[in-house]
């Protein structure tokens, strides 16, 4: 039985070809570590089919969980890779991405003055690259002067958003929508789905570890003389008596005052690291960065990665973590 016989999903190629009757299986995957939403489509290839090639426009639509009308799940999309095989019949595996993939695969250089926000810089990238913009919230916090040498547009956007979060702003994730590129607030989804053990939740695995824990943070000032010790702006500790001393040294040229250093140091402090892996009945509109509720735990968690195995009913696998964990791992770690 093809996926389309459930009348729940459709894939449209070049705004002309409805591929649903040919599709045997389809997955949608996304992670906070990657920019683009990815779909993998496995389909039959009849003799009279005109073929699919990389670069073609494509979109995926589906009926949401507990819904009745089709909505876009991945649009606008682009065919990225095709792999033909023969197993009793001609088959094709197609990998497609939403069009944010171009931001990750395209390099450029920029020099930005101090005083701009991440929103304003995103508007500059979009204007230069002819990227349509949808809803772009004001990220409020002004950024330092930045020189970006040959690197991907996506890495520049991420750097701007990381600096915003480090200065006390909210966390955002770029998303491509039919209206254009948007900045989605992490945990900002209007509909928060509940995961209920014994209900829609099939399995749950909880992992707790000291790997990644930080109980002492030392924030250093700007290195003016490589032959002398760097000035220590702040030192903060927490729970060293419980977990021992696990020290992180932070050196950020954007941190110039003691108060900024103290704020930064406290944001890095973290005890036991807890993450959850769950398998559940598919809610096909859940995306990486969305907030979900784990019923009975009182916990609101952020989806760090998701894999939808589409069907009716389908299945989804989620990796979940707290908002603080997401901030430390995705927005505070690494260079800005």
C-alpha positions as CSV (number, residue, x, y, z in Angstrom):
1,X,0.0,0.0,0.0
2,X,1.4,3.4,-1.0
3,X,1.7,6.2,1.5
4,X,-0.9,8.2,-0.5
5,X,-3.6,5.6,-0.1
6,X,-4.0,6.8,3.4
7,X,-4.9,10.2,1.8
8,X,-2.9,11.9,4.5
9,X,0.2,13.0,2.6
10,X,1.2,14.4,-0.8
11,X,4.5,15.2,-2.5
12,X,4.3,17.6,-5.5
13,X,7.2,18.0,-7.9
14,X,7.7,21.2,-10.0
15,X,4.1,22.2,-9.1
16,X,3.0,19.6,-11.7
17,X,3.5,16.0,-10.7
18,X,1.6,14.5,-7.8
19,X,3.9,11.7,-6.5
20,X,1.7,10.3,-3.7
21,X,0.7,7.1,-5.5
22,X,4.3,6.2,-6.1
23,X,5.6,6.7,-2.6
24,X,6.3,3.7,-0.4
25,X,7.7,5.4,2.6
26,X,8.8,8.9,3.7
27,X,10.6,10.4,6.7
28,X,11.1,14.0,7.9
29,X,14.1,14.8,10.1
30,X,15.4,17.9,11.8
31,X,17.9,18.8,14.5
32,X,19.0,21.9,16.3
33,X,22.5,21.0,15.1
34,X,21.5,21.4,11.4
35,X,19.7,24.2,9.6
36,X,17.6,22.5,7.0
37,X,14.5,20.2,7.3
38,X,15.3,17.0,5.5
39,X,12.9,14.5,3.9
40,X,13.8,11.0,2.5
41,X,11.3,9.6,0.0
42,X,11.3,6.0,-1.2
43,X,9.2,5.5,-4.3
44,X,8.4,3.2,-7.2
45,X,9.5,4.3,-10.7
46,X,7.1,3.3,-13.5
47,X,8.4,3.1,-17.0
48,X,6.5,6.2,-18.1
49,X,7.6,8.5,-15.2
50,X,9.5,11.6,-16.5
51,X,12.1,11.3,-13.8
52,X,13.5,13.4,-10.9
53,X,16.7,15.4,-10.9
54,X,18.6,17.4,-8.3
55,X,17.6,21.1,-8.2
56,X,13.9,20.6,-8.9
57,X,11.3,22.3,-6.8
58,X,9.4,20.0,-4.5
59,X,7.1,20.2,-1.5
60,X,5.5,17.9,1.1
61,X,2.0,18.3,2.5
62,X,0.1,16.3,5.1
63,X,-2.9,16.3,7.3
64,X,-1.9,17.2,10.9
65,X,-2.5,14.9,13.8
66,X,-6.2,15.3,14.8
67,X,-6.6,17.6,11.8
68,X,-8.7,17.4,8.6
69,X,-7.1,19.6,6.0
70,X,-3.7,19.4,4.3
71,X,-1.0,21.8,5.5
72,X,2.6,22.3,4.2
73,X,5.1,20.2,6.1
74,X,8.2,21.1,4.0
75,X,7.8,23.9,1.6
76,X,9.6,25.4,-0.3
77,X,11.9,22.4,-0.9
78,X,14.5,21.3,-3.4
79,X,15.5,17.9,-4.6
80,X,19.1,17.4,-3.4
81,X,20.0,13.8,-4.2
82,X,18.6,10.9,-6.1
83,X,19.6,7.3,-5.9
84,X,18.2,4.6,-8.2
85,X,18.2,0.9,-7.4
86,X,16.5,-2.2,-8.7
87,X,15.0,-4.7,-6.3
88,X,12.4,-6.6,-8.2
89,X,11.3,-3.2,-9.7
90,X,12.8,0.2,-10.3
91,X,13.0,2.2,-7.2
92,X,14.2,5.7,-6.3
93,X,15.4,7.2,-3.0
94,X,15.1,11.0,-3.1
95,X,16.6,13.3,-0.5
96,X,15.2,16.8,-0.3
97,X,15.7,19.8,1.9
98,X,13.9,23.0,2.6
99,X,15.7,25.9,0.9
100,X,17.6,27.0,4.0
101,X,20.1,24.4,2.8
102,X,21.5,27.1,0.4
103,X,22.5,29.2,3.4
104,X,24.6,26.3,4.7
105,X,26.2,25.5,1.4
106,X,27.0,29.1,0.3
107,X,30.0,31.2,1.5
108,X,30.5,34.9,1.7
109,X,32.4,37.6,3.6
110,X,30.9,40.5,5.7
111,X,32.1,43.3,7.8
112,X,29.5,44.6,10.3
113,X,29.9,47.6,12.5
114,X,28.9,47.5,16.2
115,X,25.4,48.5,17.2
116,X,23.4,46.3,14.8
117,X,20.9,43.6,15.9
118,X,20.8,40.0,14.6
119,X,17.5,40.9,12.9
120,X,19.1,43.8,11.0
121,X,22.0,41.6,9.9
122,X,19.6,38.9,8.7
123,X,17.8,41.5,6.6
124,X,21.2,42.4,5.1
125,X,22.0,38.7,4.2
126,X,18.5,38.4,2.7
127,X,18.8,41.5,0.6
128,X,22.2,40.5,-0.8
129,X,21.1,36.9,-1.6
130,X,17.5,37.7,-2.7
131,X,16.0,35.6,0.2
132,X,12.4,36.4,0.9
133,X,11.7,37.1,4.6
134,X,8.6,36.2,6.6
135,X,8.2,37.2,10.3
136,X,11.4,38.6,11.7
137,X,11.1,39.6,15.3
138,X,13.2,42.4,16.8
139,X,16.1,40.6,18.5
140,X,16.7,43.8,20.5
141,X,20.3,43.3,21.7
142,X,22.9,45.2,19.7
143,X,26.0,43.2,18.6
144,X,29.7,43.9,18.6
145,X,31.7,44.7,15.5
146,X,32.2,41.5,13.5
147,X,34.5,40.5,10.6
148,X,33.3,37.3,8.9
149,X,35.8,35.8,6.5
150,X,34.9,33.2,4.0
151,X,32.3,31.1,5.7
152,X,28.7,30.0,5.2
153,X,25.8,32.4,5.5
154,X,24.3,30.0,8.0
155,X,27.3,30.1,10.3
156,X,27.2,33.9,10.3
157,X,23.5,33.9,11.2
158,X,24.2,31.4,14.0
159,X,27.0,33.5,15.4
160,X,24.7,36.6,15.5
161,X,22.0,34.6,17.3
162,X,24.5,33.2,19.8
163,X,25.8,36.6,20.6
164,X,22.2,37.8,21.1
165,X,21.6,34.9,23.6
166,X,24.8,35.5,25.4
167,X,23.9,39.1,26.0
168,X,20.6,38.2,27.6
169,X,18.4,38.0,24.5
170,X,16.1,35.2,23.5
171,X,17.1,32.2,21.5
172,X,16.0,31.9,17.8
173,X,16.2,29.4,15.1
174,X,16.0,30.2,11.3
175,X,13.1,28.4,9.5
176,X,12.1,28.5,5.9
177,X,8.4,28.8,5.4
178,X,6.2,29.4,2.4
179,X,6.2,33.1,3.4
180,X,10.0,33.2,3.4
181,X,12.8,32.8,6.0
182,X,11.7,33.5,9.5
183,X,13.2,33.6,13.0
184,X,11.4,31.2,15.3
185,X,11.8,31.7,19.0
186,X,12.9,28.4,20.7
187,X,9.9,27.1,22.6
188,X,7.7,29.6,20.9
189,X,5.2,27.3,19.3
190,X,1.5,28.2,20.0
191,X,0.3,24.6,20.2
192,X,2.2,22.6,22.9
193,X,1.7,18.9,22.4
194,X,1.4,16.6,25.4
195,X,3.3,13.3,25.6
196,X,1.5,10.9,27.8
197,X,2.9,7.6,29.1
198,X,0.4,4.9,28.4
199,X,-1.3,7.1,25.9
200,X,0.4,8.5,22.7
201,X,3.9,7.8,24.2
202,X,5.2,4.4,23.4
203,X,8.6,4.4,25.1
204,X,10.9,6.8,27.0
205,X,14.6,6.6,27.9
206,X,16.1,9.0,30.4
207,X,19.8,9.8,30.4
208,X,21.6,11.6,33.3
209,X,25.3,12.2,33.3
210,X,28.0,14.5,34.6
211,X,29.4,14.7,31.1
212,X,29.1,18.3,30.1
213,X,28.5,19.4,33.7
214,X,30.2,22.7,34.9
215,X,30.5,23.6,38.5
216,X,33.1,26.3,38.2
217,X,33.4,29.1,35.6
218,X,36.3,31.5,35.2
219,X,35.7,34.4,32.8
220,X,38.8,36.0,31.3
221,X,39.2,39.5,29.9
222,X,40.5,40.3,26.4
223,X,44.0,39.1,25.8
224,X,46.1,42.3,25.3
225,X,49.6,40.8,25.9
226,X,50.2,37.1,24.9
227,X,53.2,37.0,27.3
228,X,51.3,38.0,30.4
229,X,48.4,36.4,32.4
230,X,44.9,37.4,31.2
231,X,42.8,39.4,33.6
232,X,40.2,37.4,35.5
233,X,36.8,39.2,35.3
234,X,34.7,36.8,37.3
235,X,34.7,33.3,39.0
236,X,31.5,31.6,39.9
237,X,31.0,28.2,41.5
238,X,28.0,25.9,42.2
239,X,27.6,22.4,43.6
240,X,31.3,21.7,43.8
241,X,30.7,19.8,47.1
242,X,28.2,17.5,45.3
243,X,29.9,16.9,41.9
244,X,33.5,18.0,42.4
245,X,35.2,20.8,40.4
246,X,34.5,20.8,36.7
247,X,35.9,24.1,35.5
248,X,35.2,25.9,32.3
249,X,37.2,28.9,31.2
250,X,35.4,31.5,29.1
251,X,37.2,34.0,27.0
252,X,34.8,36.2,25.0
253,X,35.9,39.6,23.6
254,X,32.4,40.8,23.8
255,X,32.5,40.6,27.6
256,X,34.1,43.8,28.8
257,X,32.7,44.5,32.3
258,X,32.6,42.5,35.6
259,X,28.8,42.5,35.6
260,X,28.7,41.0,32.1
261,X,31.3,38.4,33.2
262,X,29.3,37.4,36.3
263,X,26.1,37.0,34.2
264,X,28.0,34.9,31.6
265,X,29.6,32.7,34.2
266,X,26.3,31.9,36.0
267,X,24.7,30.9,32.7
268,X,27.4,28.3,32.1
269,X,27.0,26.6,35.5
270,X,25.2,23.3,35.2
271,X,25.0,20.1,37.3
272,X,23.7,16.7,36.1
273,X,22.9,16.8,32.4
274,X,19.5,15.2,31.6
275,X,18.1,14.3,28.2
276,X,15.2,12.2,27.1
277,X,14.6,10.0,24.1
278,X,11.0,9.1,23.3
279,X,9.1,7.2,20.7
280,X,5.5,8.1,20.2
281,X,2.6,8.2,17.8
282,X,3.5,10.7,15.1
283,X,2.5,14.4,15.5
284,X,3.8,15.4,12.1
285,X,3.9,19.2,12.7
286,X,6.4,19.0,15.6
287,X,9.7,20.6,14.7
288,X,13.1,20.9,16.3
289,X,13.0,23.9,18.7
290,X,9.4,23.3,19.6
291,X,8.2,22.9,23.2
292,X,6.4,19.8,24.3
293,X,4.9,18.7,27.7
294,X,5.7,15.4,29.4
295,X,2.5,14.6,31.2
296,X,2.8,13.7,34.9
297,X,6.3,15.1,35.2
298,X,5.5,18.8,35.3
299,X,8.3,19.2,32.7
300,X,8.2,21.4,29.6
301,X,10.9,20.2,27.2
302,X,12.5,21.4,24.0
303,X,12.7,19.1,21.0
304,X,16.4,19.0,20.0
305,X,15.9,16.5,17.2
306,X,12.9,14.8,15.6
307,X,12.4,12.0,13.1
308,X,8.9,11.5,11.6
309,X,8.1,8.2,10.0
310,X,5.1,9.3,8.1
311,X,2.0,7.2,7.9
312,X,-1.4,6.9,9.4
313,X,-0.7,6.4,12.1
314,X,3.0,7.2,11.8
315,X,5.7,7.1,14.4
316,X,8.1,9.8,15.7
317,X,11.3,9.7,17.6
318,X,12.2,12.8,19.7
319,X,15.3,13.9,21.6
320,X,14.2,16.2,24.4
321,X,16.0,18.5,26.9
322,X,15.3,21.5,29.1
323,X,15.5,25.0,27.9
324,X,18.6,25.7,30.0
325,X,20.3,22.7,28.5
326,X,19.5,23.9,24.9
327,X,20.8,27.3,25.8
328,X,24.1,26.0,27.1
329,X,24.7,23.4,24.4
330,X,23.5,25.3,21.3
331,X,23.9,29.0,22.2
332,X,26.6,29.4,24.8
333,X,29.2,26.8,23.8
334,X,31.7,27.5,21.0
335,X,32.9,30.7,19.5
336,X,30.7,33.6,18.5
